[in-house]
Amino acid sequence: MNPVSTGSRDRDSRGGGGERATGEFAEKVVKVRRCATVVKGGRRFSFAGLVVVGNGRGKVGCGYAKANEVPPAVEKAIKDGMKNLIEVPVESGTIPHRVEGTSGTAKVILLPASPGTGIIAGAAVRAVCESAGIHDVLTKAHGSTNPVNLVKAALEALKQLRTKADVERLRGVSLS
């Protein structure tokens, strides 16, 4: 097994990648796409990479970038992901409440789960949850199965999460 991958479970048969760690953040390559343009001499290929970056303790982001080869596309996507980090409130390994996120025609629903449930999700949403440090969550994706839109929808849902203390502070009341 090469040092970049974490096993067959993280590898998507349709072009997914492995996981790498740089510093405190780990990167998961969700999808690598190949695009071809036809020129006089034949086809010219370019590549686009979708990467999820997270520290496993509540910070997660995604990056999408294009280049003429796969490694530069992934590196650019990692840089883009580091610029787009968000903070996610994780309470005892799960999320505080139910949330929905949309991107394009993709809709992702995230539900809190009891300890030991695990991450019940497809490859794209699973990468986001694992990178954020969520261990127990139930998810459902409706509409588009495009990995780019699913990752963006999952991040949109995670942005809406509020802890009980946040709600009390925002409303100025005590919830007991």
Protein Blocks (a to p, Z undefined) as FASTA:
>chain_A
ZZkbgbjklpcfehpacdddehjbccddfbdcddddddfklcaddddddddddehiopac
ddddddfbfklmmmmmmmmmmmmcccdddeehiafbdcdddehjbccddddddehkbpad
dfklmmmmmmnopabdcdddehjfbfklmmmmmmmmmmmpccfklmmmmnopacZZ
